[in-house]
Amino acid sequence: VTMLTWCSGHSHTAQHFPVPESLFKEATVQPYIHNCFMTVHEGRHVYQFCIFFKQHLCLRANVLLSRDDHKF
């Protein structure tokens, strides 16, 4: 997934920050995005992810996460 970023300055050492809002729908219901960090240990390998998500009562259920009438 390609995500827009914004830069903290003009130098090549400036930090870049993701703009996940550009990828999510229903901005009128909830314009902001939550995030959390997840670390997965698989054998000797360690993978780190930053997970972006929305959580609002008026948003539609995520069909990829909902099954057997359990909503996550």
C-alpha positions as YAML, in Angstrom:
chain: A
units: angstrom
residues:
- id: 1
  name: VAL
  ca: [0.00, 0.00, 0.00]
- id: 2
  name: THR
  ca: [1.36, 3.40, -0.95]
- id: 3
  name: MET
  ca: [0.77, 6.03, 1.72]
- id: 4
  name: LEU
  ca: [1.30, 9.77, 1.63]
- id: 5
  name: THR
  ca: [3.82, 11.22, 4.08]
- id: 6
  name: TRP
  ca: [4.66, 14.68, 5.31]
- id: 7
  name: CYS
  ca: [8.14, 15.89, 6.08]
- id: 8
  name: SER
  ca: [9.27, 17.80, 9.20]
- id: 9
  name: GLY
  ca: [11.75, 19.94, 7.29]
- id: 10
  name: HIS
  ca: [13.61, 20.59, 4.06]
- id: 11
  name: SER
  ca: [16.88, 18.75, 4.76]
- id: 12
  name: HIS
  ca: [17.60, 15.15, 3.76]
- id: 13
  name: THR
  ca: [17.74, 14.23, 7.49]
- id: 14
  name: ALA
  ca: [14.20, 15.48, 8.17]
- id: 15
  name: GLN
  ca: [11.74, 12.96, 9.57]
- id: 16
  name: HIS
  ca: [8.87, 11.62, 7.45]
- id: 17
  name: PHE
  ca: [5.50, 10.85, 9.00]
- id: 18
  name: PRO
  ca: [2.68, 8.76, 7.47]
- id: 19
  name: VAL
  ca: [-0.69, 10.30, 6.56]
- id: 20
  name: PRO
  ca: [-3.04, 7.29, 6.86]
- id: 21
  name: GLU
  ca: [-6.13, 9.52, 6.71]
- id: 22
  name: SER
  ca: [-5.69, 9.59, 2.94]
- id: 23
  name: LEU
  ca: [-6.41, 5.82, 2.78]
- id: 24
  name: PHE
  ca: [-9.46, 5.55, 5.03]
- id: 25
  name: LYS
  ca: [-13.07, 6.11, 4.02]
- id: 26
  name: GLU
  ca: [-15.88, 7.71, 6.02]
- id: 27
  name: ALA
  ca: [-13.91, 10.77, 7.10]
- id: 28
  name: THR
  ca: [-17.16, 12.59, 7.86]
- id: 29
  name: VAL
  ca: [-18.00, 10.01, 10.55]
- id: 30
  name: GLN
  ca: [-14.54, 9.97, 12.11]
- id: 31
  name: PRO
  ca: [-11.84, 12.16, 10.55]
- id: 32
  name: TYR
  ca: [-8.96, 11.00, 12.76]
- id: 33
  name: ILE
  ca: [-7.08, 7.71, 12.87]
- id: 34
  name: HIS
  ca: [-5.90, 5.67, 15.87]
- id: 35
  name: ASN
  ca: [-2.65, 3.75, 15.79]
- id: 36
  name: CYS
  ca: [-0.84, 1.15, 17.85]
- id: 37
  name: PHE
  ca: [2.44, -0.69, 17.54]
- id: 38
  name: MET
  ca: [2.67, -4.46, 17.34]
- id: 39
  name: THR
  ca: [5.73, -6.68, 17.63]
- id: 40
  name: VAL
  ca: [5.65, -10.24, 16.32]
- id: 41
  name: HIS
  ca: [8.32, -12.72, 17.42]
- id: 42
  name: GLU
  ca: [8.65, -15.63, 15.02]
- id: 43
  name: GLY
  ca: [11.59, -17.83, 15.93]
- id: 44
  name: ARG
  ca: [14.70, -15.64, 15.77]
- id: 45
  name: HIS
  ca: [12.93, -13.00, 13.70]
- id: 46
  name: VAL
  ca: [11.24, -9.93, 15.15]
- id: 47
  name: TYR
  ca: [8.78, -7.95, 13.03]
- id: 48
  name: GLN
  ca: [7.40, -4.57, 14.06]
- id: 49
  name: PHE
  ca: [4.26, -3.03, 12.61]
- id: 50
  name: CYS
  ca: [2.39, 0.21, 13.11]
- id: 51
  name: ILE
  ca: [-1.33, -0.56, 12.82]
- id: 52
  name: PHE
  ca: [-3.72, 2.25, 11.82]
- id: 53
  name: PHE
  ca: [-7.44, 1.91, 12.51]
- id: 54
  name: LYS
  ca: [-10.72, 3.70, 13.17]
- id: 55
  name: GLN
  ca: [-13.07, 2.89, 16.01]
- id: 56
  name: HIS
  ca: [-16.49, 4.51, 16.09]
- id: 57
  name: LEU
  ca: [-19.98, 3.17, 16.80]
- id: 58
  name: CYS
  ca: [-21.37, 4.62, 13.56]
- id: 59
  name: LEU
  ca: [-18.77, 3.00, 11.30]
- id: 60
  name: ARG
  ca: [-19.67, -0.12, 9.37]
- id: 61
  name: ALA
  ca: [-18.33, -3.43, 10.70]
- id: 62
  name: ASN
  ca: [-15.11, -4.63, 9.11]
- id: 63
  name: VAL
  ca: [-16.13, -7.79, 7.24]
- id: 64
  name: LEU
  ca: [-12.55, -9.06, 7.35]
- id: 65
  name: LEU
  ca: [-12.57, -9.06, 11.16]
- id: 66
  name: SER
  ca: [-16.22, -9.91, 11.84]
- id: 67
  name: ARG
  ca: [-17.41, -13.49, 11.82]
- id: 68
  name: ASP
  ca: [-19.90, -15.65, 13.68]
- id: 69
  name: ASP
  ca: [-21.70, -12.53, 14.92]
- id: 70
  name: HIS
  ca: [-18.61, -11.41, 16.86]
- id: 71
  name: LYS
  ca: [-17.52, -7.91, 16.00]
- id: 72
  name: PHE
  ca: [-14.00, -6.83, 16.77]
...
